[in-house]
Amino acid sequence: MSLTTLVQLIFTGLVVTWIIRAIFIVVVLSIGLYYYRQHLKN
């Protein structure tokens, strides 16, 4: 296992983690906004 392969693996792992985090934040925000709007209507 060379150093460049290791760096690429770590980098890919970080990118995947950030993408999952971003998707999670977007989903939570959309759900929050939806409930907030429903609350405002009532």
N, C-alpha and C positions, 0 to 999 in steps of 0.2 A: 504494500500500500504506500504509494508515494505521497509526498506532502501536498502536491497540487490536487490530487484526488480528494484528500482529506479536506482541504480548504473548500473545494467545490461542493462536497457533501454538506459541510457546515453551512455554507452560504445558501445552498438549496433549502436546507432545513429552516434557516432563518426566514427566507422568502416565503416558504409555505406557511410558517407560523404567522407572519405578518398578514398574508392573504386571508387566512382563516380568521384572524383577529378583526380585520377590516370588514369581512362579510358578517361576522357576529355583531359588530357595532352597528352596521347598517340595518340589520334585521331588528335589533333591539330598538333602534331609533324609530324605525317605521312603525313597529308595534306601539311604542310609546306615543308617537304622534297620532296614530289612529285612535287610541283610547282617549288621548287628550282632546281630540276633536269631538269624539262622541260625548265626552263629559261637558264640553262647551255647549253642545246643542241642547242638552237637557236642562 
